[in-house]
Amino acid sequence: MRGKASGKDLEKLLQSGVLKKGGALESKKAPKSKEFIEGNRISAPSGETFLHREVFPPGYLHGNVVAGSLSSLPCEPLEKLCGEAPEISGVAFLDIETTGLSSACKAFLVGVGRYLPGEGFVVAQYFMENPASEICLLEAIAEEACKSSLVVTYNGACFDLPILEERARAREIAPLFRGIPHLDLLHFARSAWKCDSKNCRLITMEEDLLDFWREGDIPGREIPGVYREYILRGRSERMKTVFYHNALDILSLACLFLKASTAKECDSRSPLELFLHHNSNKRKTGTKKVCRASKTPPKEDGIRSLKELFKAQKEEGDLGGMENTCEKLISREPRDPRWVLELMRLRECGEGDLEGALRIADRALEKGLWHPKDRKKLEDRRAKILEKISLVGRD
């Protein structure tokens, strides 16, 4: 049906190219972005990319949150995440719109929101006007990352950031967010707010916690089709609503972060601070459990002894011990994919930590030591995890 093509269809179009010119992919009919939204083309090392700035002034009311309140985020959670409280403009709220939901999709719109003193909450939206300009968009995001002390997303650990890093790797750009603290607020929402809402989708959180209901918005599932029509047929009537959708996602994300970071009158610590403290202790407990769980721990960490220990821990159901042993086996047998896959399974099924499983796969694949068949096993498992969680928390 026209205008409702799947993400896979769009990805094939982008891969085959609407028009090939000098080896680059270009759109044959896509109009200039300025025709449907205000903005400017800004310079990037490889050319230019289109930038639109959506400004929410300090007095703007988003549900029950005034935009100006984002200028003074509580320090305690920020210190716990970053080591020290960063400048307010260094806290970046990120969200992307993509050509689909598979692991092969591309981000065609990347929004980064910050509170800028003197302006308000500003969402910088970088747009891929045609497939050839993707590298310029990624270079602009790299510059945004350099200005960030903390990145906050909603389902970004398993969707937004992996997609951006994968595209950066494909374009031979250095990792965009390496070394920058990241908070996926969806993980917190599942723990702290799931009892108060029927689900953890961002739009549900808006309604339940911010008292905000969207009007004139576009459903997220329709966005890939709108971009397809823009690229293939030059239809831009609904593209402005895609920018609006992305800006609302980011503003809501920032407001929810404020809610999570603010302590209630009867508590000394905020929900987010308690969540971070609990997770930190949980990780430490999981590590210490190794020594307690095994009835006959090996005297030395030989490969055979570690395999026997893993078997004993599996029989006892000691997930923390199994993780620790798996990590040792991976370091001893770096070319054996069994232990990487086992560790991924533990994170995915044992702890329900899909984001953690994805990070394990990414770290393993970055090493480049694998036999082609083993690499394919890891890539296939990674793709299944990414596909499994790509819809969680998205509209």
Disulfide bonds with the S-S distance in Angstrom:
none
